[in-house]
């Protein structure tokens, strides 16, 4: 067993089932410890309705049942624990749980209503993406249909020139190693330039630039890690994402925005668009990981 | 399922494996120490919602007891306090989201327990529709004050517009409640502070107008206003009291906030005492000043005028405050809005408990997995309250008035049962200490007896077609019909459920028990 710990924020609905299935699949592939956490609203935040010990107890019992029920869907090979935690907000509770368990990944479900197989960020995931200092993955709707046996078939790291790329690469290597999956380095440079530039100039500079970035990234890889490289091209991010091939068992890593405070996540516009388009789960990595 | 300790059923094997971080619960869940003295007072005042309560109840109370409203307010507090003591003991011993339903079932068995739950749900649904109705009036009043066109306030009288807007309010409150959206504590402090301040200004202005001789019907304040024996007859006294039960309804929550109040053990008691002192002073101040300003005659602004009695602030804010009347509209609007939100919680939680224990379909026990609220029960309460309001708006000549009177009756009904449940549940421990003698026997017993007397007196008197607002169907008072329809519907549904779900009614789910 590796010493990787994954926290999954579980809710007893489809989004929760998606998160649980994805977490289970990754944990199984990475031989990671899975901490299944339900975050209950803390009555303390309530300024209007007096706390009710009876209802509180009812919720606790109900949540225990939900967790016990959820644990039946976990693979026999996955080491897991079930937890209830209270927090003023869901995101805050999950980040606290990730710290408590020393987790290196938080898994949550997407809000309903996304196009088939694609993530739509809900308010909860959004808050998490803006506040977490631990990598976060949003399980796209339908993740529960992917069997755990599929494992992680490839890890794709989207590298750019921005700060955060180091942490991103590091996380991608850890993940690829743990899951024994091949690594793919993907340059987003050509599609990650500001709007309004001359398209031909963009095409020229960006392709050259992309090569450099990928080369640099490949050289940064430790010995024994091989990676394929690819450059995303297309008129828009949507086009670029569609033009690339994706495994259904793939995991994609992107760095958080340069607007993010150091060691916190913040989804940049490129990443946000990718999240909408990607048919596979996307992990958002803070600019500097907490441990390093 | 017989348990030695009804408050803590054992965990099932399946759920025992869950680490629930007990340190986390004491820290976060039912956080000991989350609510300070001021927080507890704010919750107490916002649950009573004095601005809303008074505008709805002052008129009907004046119509029963005339100038003796202050006496009735002081007197009405007594049964409420006595019952609240029993409530607190039960809540301490058997905390359960079903409150009156669960406690009465434990003490008296499934049938009475079911009816107590029904009474609670009916009362809260009545108040929900009344709250939304008041909010509609004040919304149009506020708009008319802002744009300076008094005709807009009159739009609220159009039943179709009124019902549609009311349903929109209901929809908003349901969404907030379902999604468990919270106002921050700070905002809540401001809202409550604003509400209290406006009520003080309102009364102060009324008294100043009286002193300046500009009052509508200046009535000199007399000591007899505080004398309950000056009320003409017992029926009027009972009717007035059952209304004043309503104005203190909600205050009892401060007494039950024992676990989560911060600071010393004395905090909950002090919070309850202080909030009730604030509330009683406010009520006395407003009733005295408005009676003194407008009198109890039936002139245009007289509190005895049936046309304004269902919503007196609506009529009096303008004459008293002039251009500042908008403050009253805002205070009542915010007061109704917070109250709408906090009131939604109790029928939903009671229905949830009834579903959980098999007294209603299992669906009622559903908790929203995302918001951790009783989702299904919340929606059902909202739909019933909306339909009820829509029907009443067309049936009754004076929907707000009649619902308030019927509400007082329902509160007496289920609070009365709750009080007796406390007495009976603690029957083996009555004489264990002086404290237990007072809090589990004497106080709830006297409170329960007073409430039952009020309930039956109101029920009998309300058969008179002239009772309350004077709405009648077939020569029988509408309030009586309303009360009977509500209670008998409860009985019919109970029998239907007993056939479909016999386990609960055989006492197999919640057994009778007593404290020992």
Boltz contact constraints between the chains, C-beta under 6 A:
constraints:
  - contact:
      token1: [A, 11]
      token2: [B, 369]
      max_distance: 6.0
  - contact:
      token1: [A, 11]
      token2: [B, 370]
      max_distance: 6.0
  - contact:
      token1: [A, 12]
      token2: [B, 369]
      max_distance: 6.0
  - contact:
      token1: [A, 13]
      token2: [B, 369]
      max_distance: 6.0
  - contact:
      token1: [A, 41]
      token2: [B, 372]
      max_distance: 6.0
  - contact:
      token1: [A, 42]
      token2: [B, 28]
      max_distance: 6.0
  - contact:
      token1: [A, 43]
      token2: [B, 30]
      max_distance: 6.0
  - contact:
      token1: [A, 44]
      token2: [B, 31]
      max_distance: 6.0
  - contact:
      token1: [A, 44]
      token2: [B, 34]
      max_distance: 6.0
  - contact:
      token1: [A, 45]
      token2: [B, 182]
      max_distance: 6.0
  - contact:
      token1: [A, 46]
      token2: [B, 182]
      max_distance: 6.0
  - contact:
      token1: [A, 47]
      token2: [B, 185]
      max_distance: 6.0
  - contact:
      token1: [A, 47]
      token2: [B, 188]
      max_distance: 6.0
  - contact:
      token1: [A, 48]
      token2: [B, 188]
      max_distance: 6.0
  - contact:
      token1: [A, 48]
      token2: [B, 342]
      max_distance: 6.0
  - contact:
      token1: [A, 49]
      token2: [B, 342]
      max_distance: 6.0
  - contact:
      token1: [A, 49]
      token2: [B, 345]
      max_distance: 6.0
  - contact:
      token1: [A, 50]
      token2: [B, 43]
      max_distance: 6.0
  - contact:
      token1: [A, 50]
      token2: [B, 253]
      max_distance: 6.0
  - contact:
      token1: [A, 50]
      token2: [B, 257]
      max_distance: 6.0
  - contact:
      token1: [A, 51]
      token2: [B, 30]
      max_distance: 6.0
  - contact:
      token1: [A, 51]
      token2: [B, 260]
      max_distance: 6.0
  - contact:
      token1: [A, 53]
      token2: [B, 30]
      max_distance: 6.0
  - contact:
      token1: [A, 53]
      token2: [B, 95]
      max_distance: 6.0
  - contact:
      token1: [A, 53]
      token2: [B, 259]
      max_distance: 6.0
  - contact:
      token1: [A, 54]
      token2: [B, 95]
      max_distance: 6.0
  - contact:
      token1: [A, 54]
      token2: [B, 96]
      max_distance: 6.0
  - contact:
      token1: [A, 54]
      token2: [B, 97]
      max_distance: 6.0
  - contact:
      token1: [A, 55]
      token2: [B, 97]
      max_distance: 6.0
  - contact:
      token1: [A, 55]
      token2: [B, 349]
      max_distance: 6.0
  - contact:
      token1: [A, 56]
      token2: [B, 30]
      max_distance: 6.0
  - contact:
      token1: [A, 58]
      token2: [B, 97]
      max_distance: 6.0
  - contact:
      token1: [A, 59]
      token2: [B, 372]
      max_distance: 6.0
  - contact:
      token1: [A, 62]
      token2: [B, 367]
      max_distance: 6.0
  - contact:
      token1: [A, 64]
      token2: [B, 15]
      max_distance: 6.0
  - contact:
      token1: [A, 64]
      token2: [B, 18]
      max_distance: 6.0
  - contact:
      token1: [A, 65]
      token2: [B, 15]
      max_distance: 6.0
  - contact:
      token1: [A, 67]
      token2: [B, 18]
      max_distance: 6.0
  - contact:
      token1: [A, 68]
      token2: [B, 14]
      max_distance: 6.0
  - contact:
      token1: [A, 68]
      token2: [B, 15]
      max_distance: 6.0
  - contact:
      token1: [A, 82]
      token2: [B, 18]
      max_distance: 6.0
  - contact:
      token1: [A, 83]
      token2: [B, 19]
      max_distance: 6.0
  - contact:
      token1: [A, 84]
      token2: [B, 18]
      max_distance: 6.0
  - contact:
      token1: [A, 84]
      token2: [B, 20]
      max_distance: 6.0
  - contact:
      token1: [A, 85]
      token2: [B, 21]
      max_distance: 6.0
  - contact:
      token1: [A, 85]
      token2: [B, 24]
      max_distance: 6.0
  - contact:
      token1: [A, 86]
      token2: [B, 24]
      max_distance: 6.0
  - contact:
      token1: [A, 86]
      token2: [B, 28]
      max_distance: 6.0
  - contact:
      token1: [A, 86]
      token2: [B, 29]
      max_distance: 6.0
